[in-house]
């Protein structure tokens, strides 16, 4: 990493985590961010996007200037919390987490402590700016992590207004594993709408796009299995599969939030320790579920697609999808929670006849190979041919 940062504290902390060589996305993106360009970069899950923007932006912070200098926005509480942890892991810069659902009064108090970096959802960040509690006139950069999700219809207005609230000379950095063709235009329009008491000379509202070549994580590092199971038998099958595979760490996905608790309760009834996470989970319980899974106290986490975006859990060996989304991005982000940081993993779909047809279409479209499997005598086997 020495060729990409001269900050000794950052270097030493990265080395403590075993990070000594930059990933391809870091090699390409860090020098461009250092040139103060507005950047939108796309790279597969698990390729090191967070440090690609954190390293150059944190290195550029002036500790003596007690003003917010970097604003980072993320679409979920969990991702925002994770980014905060990554900042604290590599430097001792003061950082504040500003997320919706938490008492705004406490966050106002946090801002009085003069953080140099603030991280949160676009709605809460914008609310604090409009209340004049979060002052961003000295902000050098704004980051949009998982920008495609931040520009989805439910978050787009708050995100573009947040970008427009930045100083004219603030750099914009946006990233995601998947992006849409209209994102650059939306962000450039938001940059054009930035307000300033005086027009800044030479303001650049253009955004450069960097698309990293596919590393084929789905093909090369993830093994894909398919189990044909009728809907009503899925949870009981899941119990048997977990007993057969004994995963070191497994993420179980279902697209329906109400099914998360149902699956968790039935597994717990069968004496299988697990945690549950979905959009309606209480904030404290959400944090506890993530902490237990991350620490290994629970090695099974059942979740809706809330947790498939951006969260980085170490050493996830198995992804189990209890349904197949018609949205390709959801499938990619789910599967991408395993085989991170150069490791390998198994992605399993438990599907009925309709879902197997969807899975087959994804196999052809995304170019990976699906291996049909069966359970026999408590073991995963190849299908028996008649």
KEKEVEX-274311 format. One record per residue (C-alpha): residue in one letter; x, y, z; residue number from 1. Coordinates in steps of 0.5 Angstrom, whole numbers, plus 500, padded with zeros to 3 digits. Layout:
pado res:A&u:X&v:Y&w:Z&n:NUM $
...
// end
This chain:
pado res:X&u:500&v:500&w:500&n:1 $
pado res:X&u:506&v:505&w:501&n:2 $
pado res:X&u:506&v:507&w:493&n:3 $
pado res:X&u:498&v:509&w:495&n:4 $
pado res:X&u:499&v:513&w:501&n:5 $
pado res:X&u:505&v:516&w:505&n:6 $
pado res:X&u:501&v:517&w:512&n:7 $
pado res:X&u:504&v:513&w:517&n:8 $
pado res:X&u:499&v:512&w:521&n:9 $
pado res:X&u:494&v:509&w:516&n:10 $
pado res:X&u:500&v:504&w:513&n:11 $
pado res:X&u:501&v:501&w:520&n:12 $
pado res:X&u:494&v:500&w:521&n:13 $
pado res:X&u:493&v:497&w:515&n:14 $
pado res:X&u:498&v:492&w:516&n:15 $
pado res:X&u:496&v:490&w:523&n:16 $
pado res:X&u:490&v:488&w:519&n:17 $
pado res:X&u:494&v:484&w:514&n:18 $
pado res:X&u:493&v:489&w:508&n:19 $
pado res:X&u:500&v:490&w:505&n:20 $
pado res:X&u:498&v:490&w:497&n:21 $
pado res:X&u:493&v:494&w:494&n:22 $
pado res:X&u:487&v:491&w:490&n:23 $
pado res:X&u:486&v:493&w:483&n:24 $
pado res:X&u:480&v:498&w:484&n:25 $
pado res:X&u:485&v:501&w:490&n:26 $
pado res:X&u:491&v:502&w:485&n:27 $
pado res:X&u:486&v:505&w:480&n:28 $
pado res:X&u:482&v:510&w:484&n:29 $
pado res:X&u:486&v:512&w:489&n:30 $
pado res:X&u:491&v:516&w:485&n:31 $
pado res:X&u:485&v:519&w:481&n:32 $
pado res:X&u:481&v:521&w:488&n:33 $
pado res:X&u:488&v:525&w:490&n:34 $
pado res:X&u:488&v:529&w:483&n:35 $
pado res:X&u:481&v:532&w:486&n:36 $
pado res:X&u:477&v:529&w:481&n:37 $
pado res:X&u:469&v:528&w:481&n:38 $
pado res:X&u:469&v:520&w:481&n:39 $
pado res:X&u:464&v:515&w:480&n:40 $
pado res:X&u:467&v:508&w:480&n:41 $
pado res:X&u:464&v:501&w:479&n:42 $
pado res:X&u:467&v:494&w:482&n:43 $
pado res:X&u:465&v:488&w:484&n:44 $
pado res:X&u:463&v:486&w:491&n:45 $
pado res:X&u:469&v:484&w:496&n:46 $
pado res:X&u:474&v:488&w:492&n:47 $
pado res:X&u:476&v:494&w:497&n:48 $
pado res:X&u:472&v:499&w:495&n:49 $
pado res:X&u:471&v:502&w:502&n:50 $
pado res:X&u:479&v:503&w:503&n:51 $
pado res:X&u:479&v:506&w:495&n:52 $
pado res:X&u:476&v:512&w:497&n:53 $
pado res:X&u:477&v:512&w:505&n:54 $
pado res:X&u:485&v:512&w:504&n:55 $
pado res:X&u:486&v:518&w:500&n:56 $
pado res:X&u:480&v:522&w:503&n:57 $
pado res:X&u:483&v:521&w:510&n:58 $
pado res:X&u:490&v:523&w:508&n:59 $
pado res:X&u:487&v:529&w:506&n:60 $
pado res:X&u:484&v:532&w:512&n:61 $
pado res:X&u:487&v:537&w:516&n:62 $
pado res:X&u:487&v:535&w:523&n:63 $
pado res:X&u:488&v:542&w:526&n:64 $
pado res:X&u:482&v:545&w:522&n:65 $
pado res:X&u:476&v:543&w:527&n:66 $
pado res:X&u:471&v:543&w:521&n:67 $
pado res:X&u:467&v:537&w:518&n:68 $
pado res:X&u:471&v:536&w:512&n:69 $
pado res:X&u:469&v:529&w:509&n:70 $
pado res:X&u:461&v:527&w:509&n:71 $
pado res:X&u:460&v:520&w:507&n:72 $
pado res:X&u:453&v:518&w:506&n:73 $
pado res:X&u:450&v:510&w:505&n:74 $
pado res:X&u:443&v:507&w:504&n:75 $
pado res:X&u:443&v:503&w:511&n:76 $
pado res:X&u:444&v:504&w:518&n:77 $
pado res:X&u:449&v:498&w:518&n:78 $
pado res:X&u:453&v:500&w:512&n:79 $
pado res:X&u:454&v:507&w:515&n:80 $
pado res:X&u:456&v:504&w:522&n:81 $
pado res:X&u:461&v:499&w:518&n:82 $
pado res:X&u:464&v:505&w:514&n:83 $
pado res:X&u:465&v:509&w:521&n:84 $
pado res:X&u:468&v:502&w:524&n:85 $
pado res:X&u:473&v:502&w:518&n:86 $
pado res:X&u:475&v:510&w:519&n:87 $
pado res:X&u:476&v:508&w:526&n:88 $
pado res:X&u:480&v:502&w:524&n:89 $
pado res:X&u:486&v:506&w:520&n:90 $
pado res:X&u:486&v:513&w:523&n:91 $
pado res:X&u:484&v:517&w:530&n:92 $
pado res:X&u:480&v:522&w:526&n:93 $
pado res:X&u:474&v:524&w:530&n:94 $
pado res:X&u:468&v:521&w:526&n:95 $
pado res:X&u:460&v:522&w:528&n:96 $
pado res:X&u:455&v:517&w:526&n:97 $
pado res:X&u:449&v:521&w:524&n:98 $
pado res:X&u:443&v:516&w:522&n:99 $
pado res:X&u:435&v:516&w:522&n:100 $
pado res:X&u:432&v:513&w:528&n:101 $
pado res:X&u:437&v:515&w:533&n:102 $
pado res:X&u:435&v:521&w:537&n:103 $
pado res:X&u:437&v:527&w:533&n:104 $
pado res:X&u:439&v:531&w:540&n:105 $
pado res:X&u:444&v:526&w:541&n:106 $
pado res:X&u:447&v:527&w:534&n:107 $
pado res:X&u:447&v:535&w:535&n:108 $
pado res:X&u:451&v:534&w:541&n:109 $
pado res:X&u:456&v:529&w:537&n:110 $
pado res:X&u:457&v:535&w:532&n:111 $
pado res:X&u:459&v:540&w:538&n:112 $
pado res:X&u:465&v:535&w:539&n:113 $
pado res:X&u:468&v:538&w:532&n:114 $
pado res:X&u:468&v:531&w:528&n:115 $
pado res:X&u:472&v:532&w:522&n:116 $
pado res:X&u:468&v:526&w:518&n:117 $
pado res:X&u:461&v:525&w:519&n:118 $
pado res:X&u:457&v:519&w:516&n:119 $
pado res:X&u:450&v:517&w:515&n:120 $
pado res:X&u:443&v:517&w:511&n:121 $
pado res:X&u:442&v:522&w:506&n:122 $
pado res:X&u:435&v:524&w:510&n:123 $
pado res:X&u:438&v:525&w:517&n:124 $
pado res:X&u:445&v:529&w:514&n:125 $
pado res:X&u:440&v:533&w:510&n:126 $
pado res:X&u:436&v:535&w:516&n:127 $
pado res:X&u:442&v:537&w:520&n:128 $
pado res:X&u:444&v:541&w:515&n:129 $
pado res:X&u:438&v:545&w:514&n:130 $
pado res:X&u:437&v:545&w:522&n:131 $
pado res:X&u:444&v:549&w:521&n:132 $
pado res:X&u:447&v:544&w:526&n:133 $
pado res:X&u:451&v:540&w:521&n:134 $
pado res:X&u:456&v:545&w:518&n:135 $
pado res:X&u:459&v:543&w:511&n:136 $
pado res:X&u:462&v:550&w:508&n:137 $
pado res:X&u:469&v:547&w:509&n:138 $
pado res:X&u:467&v:540&w:507&n:139 $
pado res:X&u:473&v:538&w:502&n:140 $
pado res:X&u:469&v:531&w:499&n:141 $
pado res:X&u:462&v:528&w:499&n:142 $
pado res:X&u:462&v:520&w:498&n:143 $
pado res:X&u:456&v:516&w:496&n:144 $
pado res:X&u:457&v:509&w:498&n:145 $
pado res:X&u:452&v:504&w:494&n:146 $
pado res:X&u:450&v:510&w:490&n:147 $
pado res:X&u:445&v:506&w:486&n:148 $
pado res:X&u:441&v:505&w:492&n:149 $
pado res:X&u:442&v:512&w:494&n:150 $
pado res:X&u:439&v:514&w:488&n:151 $
pado res:X&u:433&v:509&w:488&n:152 $
pado res:X&u:426&v:513&w:488&n:153 $
pado res:X&u:425&v:512&w:495&n:154 $
pado res:X&u:432&v:516&w:497&n:155 $
pado res:X&u:434&v:520&w:490&n:156 $
pado res:X&u:431&v:527&w:492&n:157 $
pado res:X&u:435&v:527&w:499&n:158 $
pado res:X&u:441&v:524&w:496&n:159 $
pado res:X&u:441&v:530&w:490&n:160 $
pado res:X&u:439&v:535&w:495&n:161 $
pado res:X&u:445&v:533&w:500&n:162 $
pado res:X&u:450&v:533&w:494&n:163 $
pado res:X&u:447&v:540&w:492&n:164 $
pado res:X&u:448&v:543&w:499&n:165 $
pado res:X&u:456&v:542&w:499&n:166 $
pado res:X&u:460&v:547&w:497&n:167 $
pado res:X&u:462&v:549&w:490&n:168 $
pado res:X&u:469&v:546&w:490&n:169 $
pado res:X&u:467&v:540&w:494&n:170 $
pado res:X&u:469&v:533&w:491&n:171 $
pado res:X&u:464&v:528&w:489&n:172 $
pado res:X&u:466&v:521&w:490&n:173 $
pado res:X&u:461&v:515&w:488&n:174 $
pado res:X&u:461&v:508&w:488&n:175 $
pado res:X&u:458&v:501&w:488&n:176 $
pado res:X&u:458&v:494&w:485&n:177 $
pado res:X&u:453&v:495&w:480&n:178 $
pado res:X&u:451&v:502&w:477&n:179 $
pado res:X&u:445&v:505&w:472&n:180 $
pado res:X&u:447&v:509&w:466&n:181 $
pado res:X&u:443&v:515&w:468&n:182 $
pado res:X&u:447&v:516&w:475&n:183 $
pado res:X&u:452&v:520&w:472&n:184 $
pado res:X&u:447&v:525&w:469&n:185 $
pado res:X&u:443&v:525&w:476&n:186 $
pado res:X&u:449&v:527&w:480&n:187 $
pado res:X&u:452&v:532&w:475&n:188 $
pado res:X&u:445&v:536&w:475&n:189 $
pado res:X&u:446&v:535&w:483&n:190 $
pado res:X&u:453&v:538&w:482&n:191 $
pado res:X&u:450&v:544&w:478&n:192 $
pado res:X&u:445&v:546&w:483&n:193 $
pado res:X&u:450&v:547&w:489&n:194 $
pado res:X&u:449&v:553&w:492&n:195 $
pado res:X&u:454&v:558&w:494&n:196 $
pado res:X&u:455&v:566&w:496&n:197 $
pado res:X&u:460&v:567&w:491&n:198 $
pado res:X&u:461&v:563&w:484&n:199 $
pado res:X&u:467&v:559&w:485&n:200 $
pado res:X&u:472&v:560&w:479&n:201 $
pado res:X&u:474&v:554&w:475&n:202 $
pado res:X&u:468&v:549&w:479&n:203 $
pado res:X&u:468&v:542&w:476&n:204 $
pado res:X&u:461&v:539&w:475&n:205 $
pado res:X&u:464&v:533&w:471&n:206 $
pado res:X&u:464&v:526&w:473&n:207 $
pado res:X&u:469&v:521&w:471&n:208 $
pado res:X&u:467&v:514&w:471&n:209 $
pado res:X&u:472&v:508&w:472&n:210 $
pado res:X&u:469&v:501&w:471&n:211 $
pado res:X&u:474&v:496&w:474&n:212 $
pado res:X&u:474&v:489&w:469&n:213 $
pado res:X&u:470&v:484&w:472&n:214 $
pado res:X&u:474&v:479&w:476&n:215 $
pado res:X&u:469&v:474&w:475&n:216 $
pado res:X&u:468&v:473&w:483&n:217 $
pado res:X&u:461&v:469&w:481&n:218 $
pado res:X&u:465&v:464&w:476&n:219 $
pado res:X&u:471&v:463&w:479&n:220 $
pado res:X&u:471&v:464&w:487&n:221 $
pado res:X&u:464&v:462&w:488&n:222 $
pado res:X&u:461&v:455&w:487&n:223 $
pado res:X&u:453&v:455&w:486&n:224 $
pado res:X&u:449&v:450&w:488&n:225 $
pado res:X&u:441&v:449&w:487&n:226 $
pado res:X&u:436&v:444&w:491&n:227 $
pado res:X&u:429&v:443&w:488&n:228 $
pado res:X&u:424&v:444&w:494&n:229 $
pado res:X&u:417&v:445&w:494&n:230 $
pado res:X&u:415&v:452&w:498&n:231 $
pado res:X&u:412&v:449&w:504&n:232 $
pado res:X&u:418&v:444&w:505&n:233 $
pado res:X&u:423&v:449&w:505&n:234 $
pado res:X&u:424&v:451&w:512&n:235 $
pado res:X&u:425&v:444&w:514&n:236 $
pado res:X&u:430&v:443&w:508&n:237 $
pado res:X&u:434&v:448&w:511&n:238 $
pado res:X&u:434&v:445&w:518&n:239 $
pado res:X&u:437&v:439&w:515&n:240 $
pado res:X&u:442&v:443&w:510&n:241 $
pado res:X&u:445&v:446&w:516&n:242 $
pado res:X&u:446&v:440&w:519&n:243 $
pado res:X&u:449&v:437&w:513&n:244 $
pado res:X&u:454&v:442&w:511&n:245 $
pado res:X&u:455&v:445&w:518&n:246 $
pado res:X&u:457&v:452&w:515&n:247 $
pado res:X&u:463&v:456&w:519&n:248 $
pado res:X&u:458&v:462&w:518&n:249 $
pado res:X&u:452&v:462&w:513&n:250 $
pado res:X&u:448&v:468&w:511&n:251 $
pado res:X&u:441&v:466&w:509&n:252 $
pado res:X&u:437&v:471&w:505&n:253 $
pado res:X&u:429&v:471&w:504&n:254 $
pado res:X&u:426&v:477&w:500&n:255 $
pado res:X&u:420&v:477&w:505&n:256 $
pado res:X&u:421&v:481&w:511&n:257 $
pado res:X&u:416&v:477&w:515&n:258 $
pado res:X&u:419&v:470&w:513&n:259 $
pado res:X&u:426&v:472&w:516&n:260 $
pado res:X&u:422&v:472&w:523&n:261 $
pado res:X&u:419&v:466&w:521&n:262 $
pado res:X&u:425&v:462&w:519&n:263 $
pado res:X&u:429&v:464&w:525&n:264 $
pado res:X&u:424&v:462&w:530&n:265 $
pado res:X&u:423&v:455&w:527&n:266 $
pado res:X&u:431&v:454&w:527&n:267 $
pado res:X&u:431&v:456&w:534&n:268 $
pado res:X&u:425&v:451&w:536&n:269 $
pado res:X&u:430&v:446&w:533&n:270 $
pado res:X&u:436&v:448&w:537&n:271 $
pado res:X&u:439&v:452&w:532&n:272 $
pado res:X&u:443&v:458&w:534&n:273 $
pado res:X&u:441&v:464&w:529&n:274 $
pado res:X&u:440&v:471&w:529&n:275 $
pado res:X&u:435&v:475&w:525&n:276 $
pado res:X&u:435&v:482&w:521&n:277 $
pado res:X&u:430&v:486&w:517&n:278 $
pado res:X&u:428&v:493&w:516&n:279 $
pado res:X&u:423&v:493&w:521&n:280 $
pado res:X&u:428&v:490&w:527&n:281 $
pado res:X&u:429&v:495&w:532&n:282 $
pado res:X&u:435&v:499&w:532&n:283 $
pado res:X&u:438&v:496&w:538&n:284 $
pado res:X&u:437&v:489&w:536&n:285 $
pado res:X&u:439&v:490&w:529&n:286 $
pado res:X&u:446&v:492&w:532&n:287 $
pado res:X&u:446&v:486&w:537&n:288 $
pado res:X&u:445&v:481&w:531&n:289 $
pado res:X&u:450&v:484&w:527&n:290 $
pado res:X&u:455&v:484&w:532&n:291 $
pado res:X&u:453&v:477&w:534&n:292 $
pado res:X&u:454&v:475&w:527&n:293 $
pado res:X&u:461&v:478&w:526&n:294 $
pado res:X&u:464&v:476&w:532&n:295 $
pado res:X&u:462&v:469&w:531&n:296 $
pado res:X&u:457&v:468&w:537&n:297 $
pado res:X&u:452&v:466&w:532&n:298 $
pado res:X&u:454&v:463&w:526&n:299 $
pado res:X&u:448&v:464&w:522&n:300 $
pado res:X&u:444&v:470&w:520&n:301 $
pado res:X&u:437&v:470&w:517&n:302 $
pado res:X&u:436&v:477&w:513&n:303 $
pado res:X&u:432&v:480&w:508&n:304 $
pado res:X&u:436&v:484&w:502&n:305 $
pado res:X&u:437&v:490&w:507&n:306 $
pado res:X&u:444&v:486&w:509&n:307 $
pado res:X&u:446&v:484&w:502&n:308 $
pado res:X&u:448&v:491&w:500&n:309 $
pado res:X&u:455&v:493&w:502&n:310 $
pado res:X&u:456&v:490&w:509&n:311 $
pado res:X&u:462&v:486&w:509&n:312 $
pado res:X&u:462&v:480&w:514&n:313 $
pado res:X&u:469&v:476&w:514&n:314 $
pado res:X&u:469&v:469&w:513&n:315 $
pado res:X&u:462&v:468&w:510&n:316 $
pado res:X&u:463&v:461&w:508&n:317 $
pado res:X&u:455&v:460&w:505&n:318 $
pado res:X&u:450&v:464&w:502&n:319 $
pado res:X&u:443&v:461&w:502&n:320 $
pado res:X&u:438&v:464&w:498&n:321 $
pado res:X&u:431&v:462&w:500&n:322 $
pado res:X&u:428&v:465&w:494&n:323 $
pado res:X&u:430&v:468&w:487&n:324 $
pado res:X&u:429&v:475&w:486&n:325 $
pado res:X&u:427&v:477&w:479&n:326 $
pado res:X&u:432&v:483&w:480&n:327 $
pado res:X&u:439&v:481&w:478&n:328 $
pado res:X&u:443&v:486&w:482&n:329 $
pado res:X&u:440&v:483&w:488&n:330 $
pado res:X&u:442&v:476&w:486&n:331 $
pado res:X&u:449&v:479&w:485&n:332 $
pado res:X&u:449&v:483&w:492&n:333 $
pado res:X&u:447&v:477&w:496&n:334 $
pado res:X&u:452&v:472&w:493&n:335 $
pado res:X&u:457&v:477&w:493&n:336 $
pado res:X&u:457&v:477&w:501&n:337 $
pado res:X&u:462&v:470&w:501&n:338 $
pado res:X&u:468&v:469&w:497&n:339 $
pado res:X&u:471&v:476&w:499&n:340 $
pado res:X&u:478&v:478&w:500&n:341 $
pado res:X&u:481&v:473&w:496&n:342 $
pado res:X&u:477&v:467&w:499&n:343 $
pado res:X&u:472&v:462&w:496&n:344 $
pado res:X&u:465&v:460&w:498&n:345 $
pado res:X&u:458&v:457&w:496&n:346 $
pado res:X&u:452&v:460&w:494&n:347 $
pado res:X&u:446&v:456&w:495&n:348 $
pado res:X&u:439&v:457&w:492&n:349 $
pado res:X&u:433&v:453&w:495&n:350 $
pado res:X&u:428&v:454&w:490&n:351 $
pado res:X&u:421&v:451&w:487&n:352 $
pado res:X&u:420&v:450&w:480&n:353 $
pado res:X&u:419&v:457&w:478&n:354 $
pado res:X&u:425&v:459&w:482&n:355 $
pado res:X&u:429&v:454&w:478&n:356 $
pado res:X&u:427&v:457&w:472&n:357 $
pado res:X&u:429&v:464&w:474&n:358 $
pado res:X&u:436&v:461&w:477&n:359 $
pado res:X&u:437&v:458&w:470&n:360 $
pado res:X&u:436&v:464&w:466&n:361 $
pado res:X&u:441&v:468&w:471&n:362 $
pado res:X&u:446&v:462&w:470&n:363 $
pado res:X&u:446&v:463&w:462&n:364 $
pado res:X&u:445&v:471&w:463&n:365 $
pado res:X&u:451&v:472&w:468&n:366 $
pado res:X&u:455&v:466&w:466&n:367 $
pado res:X&u:456&v:462&w:472&n:368 $
pado res:X&u:455&v:454&w:473&n:369 $
pado res:X&u:450&v:451&w:477&n:370 $
pado res:X&u:451&v:445&w:480&n:371 $
pado res:X&u:444&v:441&w:482&n:372 $
pado res:X&u:445&v:438&w:489&n:373 $
pado res:X&u:440&v:433&w:493&n:374 $
pado res:X&u:440&v:431&w:501&n:375 $
pado res:X&u:441&v:424&w:502&n:376 $
pado res:X&u:442&v:421&w:509&n:377 $
pado res:X&u:445&v:427&w:512&n:378 $
pado res:X&u:450&v:429&w:506&n:379 $
pado res:X&u:450&v:433&w:500&n:380 $
pado res:X&u:450&v:429&w:494&n:381 $
pado res:X&u:450&v:429&w:486&n:382 $
pado res:X&u:443&v:428&w:484&n:383 $
pado res:X&u:441&v:420&w:483&n:384 $
pado res:X&u:439&v:418&w:476&n:385 $
pado res:X&u:434&v:414&w:474&n:386 $
// end
